[in-house]
Amino acid sequence: MTDETNYDHRYLEGIEHFNRCDFYEAHEVWEELWTEYAGPSRKFYQGLIQVAVCLHHFGNGNTRGAKKLFHGSTGYLNEYRPWHEGVDVDQLITQLEACCREILDSTEEFPKVDIIPDLIPEIHLSPPPP
């Protein structure tokens, strides 16, 4: 486990909301952090915000919005692979892709797909591998 005292409390609070599948609240907390932040992790936070909104939309049946935000979020997060701010970014993107696979593969504009709870990603902070 990483030393969580080095992270902004809003980053950690957003992760807690995210892992409880309270994606709207995770987005709100991370957006507050992102708005005030001007450092090298700015796009990383924006990517996390978009992951949360993607899953929020997917859970509410807005699969078109979820698909759009999947692509936006992974676009932001790709530059932080494989590891950033205690997050295995490769794993997060892989889990998000697995969760969204059915809507990503659909050719319909508004696919009727339900989110599969067991495929919803979680974020766990840990140090990068040696």
Phi, psi and omega in degrees: 000150180269166175279101186288352179288344180278352184258148174301137182301332179288326176299312181292319179297320178298320178296318178300313178299315181303312183289346173266007182063026174263072190291327179296315179293321177301314179301315182299313182293314179294327179293323176299316178297311182301320181298324184268348188267138180232014184268194186290346180265007184304311180290333175298312179297321178297321176297317178297318178303314182290328174298313181298317180291322175305310182290327175298311179298314182301315180296335179263007176087003178271075185290330178296314178296321179297317180297316179299315182287333173302309182295320178295314183295316181291330175299317178289317186285334184305323183287352180255007178291151000271342189217137177203139176049040178079005183250133172282091186296322176303313181295317180300314180294318179298316180292320179296319179297318178297319180296320185265001188311314185295322178283330178291325181279342183290142176265356179283148178290323180234073182296141178267091184226135176264143177292141179262111186308322182293345181261357181292126182293157171235159179243122178234124181283137175200161179288155178295153178296154181296000000 
